[in-house]
Amino acid sequence: SSRGEMVWPTSSGGSLSSIQRASLDGSGVHILAGSEDFTLPEMSTPLSIAVHGATGDVYWSDIVTDSVYRATPDASVVEVIVSQGLHSPLGLAIDEVRGKLYWVDRGNSTQHDAYDAIWRSDLDGANAEVVLTDGLAEPRSVAILQR
């Protein structure tokens, strides 16, 4: 949108979790996706959020459902794009140049197959893969530096 908007996740223990948006001056607050309007009844604890600058698609991670989601700007499509193999997805970053989504997945020490990792996928969630595990200690976010 040419007027600019901000987007943020809210969480209240799952019953009223949502992704909301508003104008940069704080007006026009509305729910893009949420558990209370049944667009995402399984949404529990959305934390990290990223917006694609060109398409306006909104991406977020949920550390209870262990999933990464995507919604179109008008919320006509709201979907889980990655959930297989994730333990606690956090900090999202979009690489618009290469068409990739990156995120941190915090391992769960109670599960022997879980480890801290940085993942990436195509913007639709296809081709999800771990790209880095060495040297990570409780990572919380990732950023993309275009060069």
TORKOL-4160 file (C-alpha; in steps of 0.2 Angstrom, whole numbers, padded with zeros to 4 digits, m for minus):
147
<pt num="1" X="0000" Y="0000" Z="0000"/>
<pt num="2" X="0007" Y="0017" Z="m0004"/>
<pt num="3" X="0001" Y="0024" Z="0012"/>
<pt num="4" X="0011" Y="0012" Z="0022"/>
<pt num="5" X="0005" Y="m0001" Z="0035"/>
<pt num="6" X="0012" Y="m0010" Z="0050"/>
<pt num="7" X="0008" Y="m0028" Z="0054"/>
<pt num="8" X="0010" Y="m0037" Z="0071"/>
<pt num="9" X="0006" Y="m0053" Z="0079"/>
<pt num="10" X="m0004" Y="m0054" Z="0095"/>
<pt num="11" X="m0005" Y="m0069" Z="0107"/>
<pt num="12" X="m0016" Y="m0072" Z="0122"/>
<pt num="13" X="m0014" Y="m0090" Z="0125"/>
<pt num="14" X="m0022" Y="m0096" Z="0109"/>
<pt num="15" X="m0040" Y="m0091" Z="0111"/>
<pt num="16" X="m0038" Y="m0074" Z="0104"/>
<pt num="17" X="m0021" Y="m0075" Z="0094"/>
<pt num="18" X="m0020" Y="m0065" Z="0078"/>
<pt num="19" X="m0010" Y="m0056" Z="0065"/>
<pt num="20" X="m0016" Y="m0038" Z="0064"/>
<pt num="21" X="m0013" Y="m0023" Z="0053"/>
<pt num="22" X="m0015" Y="m0004" Z="0053"/>
<pt num="23" X="m0010" Y="0012" Z="0045"/>
<pt num="24" X="0006" Y="0019" Z="0051"/>
<pt num="25" X="m0003" Y="0032" Z="0061"/>
<pt num="26" X="m0012" Y="0019" Z="0071"/>
<pt num="27" X="m0029" Y="0020" Z="0062"/>
<pt num="28" X="m0039" Y="0007" Z="0054"/>
<pt num="29" X="m0033" Y="m0008" Z="0065"/>
<pt num="30" X="m0040" Y="m0024" Z="0058"/>
<pt num="31" X="m0037" Y="m0043" Z="0059"/>
<pt num="32" X="m0028" Y="m0051" Z="0044"/>
<pt num="33" X="m0029" Y="m0068" Z="0051"/>
<pt num="34" X="m0034" Y="m0075" Z="0068"/>
<pt num="35" X="m0041" Y="m0089" Z="0079"/>
<pt num="36" X="m0056" Y="m0079" Z="0084"/>
<pt num="37" X="m0063" Y="m0077" Z="0067"/>
<pt num="38" X="m0058" Y="m0095" Z="0062"/>
<pt num="39" X="m0047" Y="m0091" Z="0048"/>
<pt num="40" X="m0033" Y="m0100" Z="0058"/>
<pt num="41" X="m0042" Y="m0110" Z="0072"/>
<pt num="42" X="m0026" Y="m0119" Z="0076"/>
<pt num="43" X="m0016" Y="m0103" Z="0078"/>
<pt num="44" X="m0008" Y="m0102" Z="0096"/>
<pt num="45" X="0007" Y="m0091" Z="0098"/>
<pt num="46" X="0012" Y="m0081" Z="0083"/>
<pt num="47" X="0029" Y="m0073" Z="0087"/>
<pt num="48" X="0040" Y="m0067" Z="0072"/>
<pt num="49" X="0033" Y="m0058" Z="0057"/>
<pt num="50" X="0040" Y="m0053" Z="0040"/>
<pt num="51" X="0031" Y="m0044" Z="0025"/>
<pt num="52" X="0036" Y="m0046" Z="0007"/>
<pt num="53" X="0039" Y="m0028" Z="0001"/>
<pt num="54" X="0034" Y="m0032" Z="m0017"/>
<pt num="55" X="0019" Y="m0043" Z="m0015"/>
<pt num="56" X="0013" Y="m0038" Z="0003"/>
<pt num="57" X="0012" Y="m0056" Z="0008"/>
<pt num="58" X="0013" Y="m0058" Z="0027"/>
<pt num="59" X="0024" Y="m0072" Z="0034"/>
<pt num="60" X="0024" Y="m0077" Z="0053"/>
<pt num="61" X="0030" Y="m0091" Z="0064"/>
<pt num="62" X="0020" Y="m0100" Z="0078"/>
<pt num="63" X="0031" Y="m0108" Z="0092"/>
<pt num="64" X="0016" Y="m0119" Z="0099"/>
<pt num="65" X="0010" Y="m0126" Z="0082"/>
<pt num="66" X="0028" Y="m0127" Z="0076"/>
<pt num="67" X="0024" Y="m0120" Z="0059"/>
<pt num="68" X="0027" Y="m0105" Z="0047"/>
<pt num="69" X="0012" Y="m0097" Z="0039"/>
<pt num="70" X="0008" Y="m0085" Z="0025"/>
<pt num="71" X="m0006" Y="m0074" Z="0021"/>
<pt num="72" X="m0010" Y="m0063" Z="0006"/>
<pt num="73" X="m0013" Y="m0045" Z="0009"/>
<pt num="74" X="m0032" Y="m0047" Z="0008"/>
<pt num="75" X="m0032" Y="m0063" Z="0018"/>
<pt num="76" X="m0040" Y="m0072" Z="0003"/>
<pt num="77" X="m0026" Y="m0085" Z="0006"/>
<pt num="78" X="m0020" Y="m0090" Z="0024"/>
<pt num="79" X="m0010" Y="m0106" Z="0025"/>
<pt num="80" X="0003" Y="m0116" Z="0034"/>
<pt num="81" X="0018" Y="m0117" Z="0022"/>
<pt num="82" X="0031" Y="m0126" Z="0033"/>
<pt num="83" X="0028" Y="m0137" Z="0048"/>
<pt num="84" X="0037" Y="m0154" Z="0045"/>
<pt num="85" X="0053" Y="m0155" Z="0055"/>
<pt num="86" X="0051" Y="m0139" Z="0065"/>
<pt num="87" X="0052" Y="m0138" Z="0084"/>
<pt num="88" X="0051" Y="m0119" Z="0088"/>
<pt num="89" X="0052" Y="m0108" Z="0073"/>
<pt num="90" X="0057" Y="m0090" Z="0077"/>
<pt num="91" X="0064" Y="m0074" Z="0068"/>
<pt num="92" X="0059" Y="m0074" Z="0050"/>
<pt num="93" X="0068" Y="m0064" Z="0035"/>
<pt num="94" X="0063" Y="m0063" Z="0017"/>
<pt num="95" X="0076" Y="m0063" Z="0003"/>
<pt num="96" X="0066" Y="m0055" Z="m0010"/>
<pt num="97" X="0081" Y="m0055" Z="m0023"/>
<pt num="98" X="0082" Y="m0074" Z="m0022"/>
<pt num="99" X="0064" Y="m0078" Z="m0018"/>
<pt num="100" X="0068" Y="m0087" Z="m0001"/>
<pt num="101" X="0062" Y="m0086" Z="0016"/>
<pt num="102" X="0074" Y="m0089" Z="0031"/>
<pt num="103" X="0070" Y="m0093" Z="0049"/>
<pt num="104" X="0078" Y="m0099" Z="0065"/>
<pt num="105" X="0072" Y="m0115" Z="0073"/>
<pt num="106" X="0076" Y="m0117" Z="0091"/>
<pt num="107" X="0079" Y="m0135" Z="0096"/>
<pt num="108" X="0070" Y="m0144" Z="0110"/>
<pt num="109" X="0083" Y="m0151" Z="0122"/>
<pt num="110" X="0070" Y="m0165" Z="0127"/>
<pt num="111" X="0070" Y="m0172" Z="0109"/>
<pt num="112" X="0086" Y="m0181" Z="0103"/>
<pt num="113" X="0083" Y="m0176" Z="0085"/>
<pt num="114" X="0081" Y="m0157" Z="0088"/>
<pt num="115" X="0094" Y="m0144" Z="0087"/>
<pt num="116" X="0096" Y="m0126" Z="0084"/>
<pt num="117" X="0096" Y="m0122" Z="0065"/>
<pt num="118" X="0093" Y="m0109" Z="0052"/>
<pt num="119" X="0081" Y="m0115" Z="0039"/>
<pt num="120" X="0076" Y="m0108" Z="0022"/>
<pt num="121" X="0062" Y="m0112" Z="0009"/>
<pt num="122" X="0055" Y="m0105" Z="m0007"/>
<pt num="123" X="0042" Y="m0092" Z="m0003"/>
<pt num="124" X="0028" Y="m0104" Z="m0004"/>
<pt num="125" X="0036" Y="m0116" Z="0008"/>
<pt num="126" X="0043" Y="m0128" Z="m0005"/>
<pt num="127" X="0061" Y="m0135" Z="m0004"/>
<pt num="128" X="0062" Y="m0132" Z="0015"/>
<pt num="129" X="0079" Y="m0136" Z="0021"/>
<pt num="130" X="0092" Y="m0133" Z="0035"/>
<pt num="131" X="0106" Y="m0122" Z="0029"/>
<pt num="132" X="0116" Y="m0120" Z="0046"/>
<pt num="133" X="0118" Y="m0129" Z="0062"/>
<pt num="134" X="0136" Y="m0126" Z="0067"/>
<pt num="135" X="0140" Y="m0113" Z="0080"/>
<pt num="136" X="0122" Y="m0109" Z="0084"/>
<pt num="137" X="0118" Y="m0106" Z="0103"/>
<pt num="138" X="0100" Y="m0102" Z="0106"/>
<pt num="139" X="0097" Y="m0091" Z="0090"/>
<pt num="140" X="0082" Y="m0080" Z="0090"/>
<pt num="141" X="0082" Y="m0071" Z="0073"/>
<pt num="142" X="0090" Y="m0070" Z="0056"/>
<pt num="143" X="0092" Y="m0055" Z="0044"/>
<pt num="144" X="0097" Y="m0055" Z="0026"/>
<pt num="145" X="0110" Y="m0043" Z="0019"/>
<pt num="146" X="0108" Y="m0040" Z="0001"/>
<pt num="147" X="0125" Y="m0039" Z="m0008"/>
